[in-house]
Amino acid sequence: MTRGRYPAEIRERAVRMVFEHQAEHPSQWATITSIAAKFGMTAETLRHWVVRAAEVDAGSRP
């Protein structure tokens, strides 16, 4: 069974790209908007994934 519309590999790649390219944009939102457009998804979807990834890294989410 798959979760959501996008495969895990796409989610992971998009989130990784946000963190890798953040310095090239004036804000994290600008980075998210740019990368979301490249993948054909909404910026809000990608923002949600980025927040979850940050929570995992911080140890507040398994």
Secondary structure, DSSP 8 states (H G I E B T S, - for coil): ---SSS-HHHHHHHHHHHHHHGGGSSSHHHHHHHHHHHHTS-HHHHHHHHHHHHHHHHTS--
